[in-house]
Amino acid sequence: MTSHPLPYRATATQACAWLAQQTGTPWTLARLLEQGGLPYVWLDYSDAWAELFHDGVTRYAAPVVFIGDKQHLATGAEDVWLRFTRDSSNISIELKAPGLRVPVDGLHFQERDLLRLLKELQHPQPAEPEAGADNAAPFVLPSALKGLGREQILIAFAGVGKVDLDKGMASGVGIFGDDGARVRKNSRGGKNSHLWHPVTLAFGLHDVHRVPMAHLKKAFATQPLLREWKADWLESLRLLGE
């Protein structure tokens, strides 16, 4: 049997091979991301993205923290798409649209993160049940969740801020454009048939329309319609340091 040592910085292939050896089950990049693996990608200094580099830094490993960027990777994309990340001083930053795309060959996982992930898999901690959440859905990648319809979004985010959400969705564009909050059309068709990813939409409401984060956190904590997306929301907040 071939032994797969774990490098300090492991490529996706090396990380999956090592995890498969340790767990006895096959691993893919999509599964690694679903289980909470945090990928990094090497960025070289450029004038276009100077705000990411501080104090003479010319190259650093930027974390892929945004759930939408992880979803892009999970589909088998040939590049890394960064719309949110942390700069070289570890400060959360939103990149100007449409974001930064870099080759996927710079993608890697850190040894310490993979060791921690393996420990969590081998010694899972029992989750504390939430009141009324006996049937809460488990965490899945956003690609497995279809999205919410227009009426559901209006109910879920009612009163979060002074933004005409109904008008914005009616335009069929969405906060981050066609590759963002609007995930696909509902199979039923019709004028208002688009489906929307609530986590991406929430971050857009905060970053573009300055909707208070406290209002959005309350929506995900209290709205039954957002229950399926609560794990994605909390993970994104944690990774962005919110």
Stockholm file with secondary structure:
# STOCKHOLM 1.0

chainA/1-242         MTSHPLPYRATATQACAWLAQQTGTPWTLARLLEQGGLPYVWLDYSDAWAELFHDGVTRYAAPVVFIGDKQHLATGAEDVWLRFTRDSSNISIELKAPGLRVPVDGLHFQERDLLRLLKELQHPQPAEPEAGADNAAPFVLPSALKGLGREQILIAFAGVGKVDLDKGMASGVGIFGDDGARVRKNSRGGKNSHLWHPVTLAFGLHDVHRVPMAHLKKAFATQPLLREWKADWLESLRLLGE
#=GR chainA/1-242 SS CCCCCCCSEECHHHHHHHHHHHHSSCCCHHHHHHTTCCEEEEEECCGGGGGGCCTTCCEEEEECCCHHHHHHHHTTCSEEEESEEECTTSCEEECCTTCEEEEGGGEEEEHHHHHHHHHHHHSCCCCCCCTTCTTCCCCCCGGGCCCBCHHHHHHHTTTSSSCCHHHHHHTTCCTTCTTTTEEEECTTCSTTCEEECHHHHHHHHHHHHCCCHHHHHHHHHHCGGGGGGHHHHHHHHHHTTC
#=GC SS_cons         CCCCCCCSEECHHHHHHHHHHHHSSCCCHHHHHHTTCCEEEEEECCGGGGGGCCTTCCEEEEECCCHHHHHHHHTTCSEEEESEEECTTSCEEECCTTCEEEEGGGEEEEHHHHHHHHHHHHSCCCCCCCTTCTTCCCCCCGGGCCCBCHHHHHHHTTTSSSCCHHHHHHTTCCTTCTTTTEEEECTTCSTTCEEECHHHHHHHHHHHHCCCHHHHHHHHHHCGGGGGGHHHHHHHHHHTTC
//
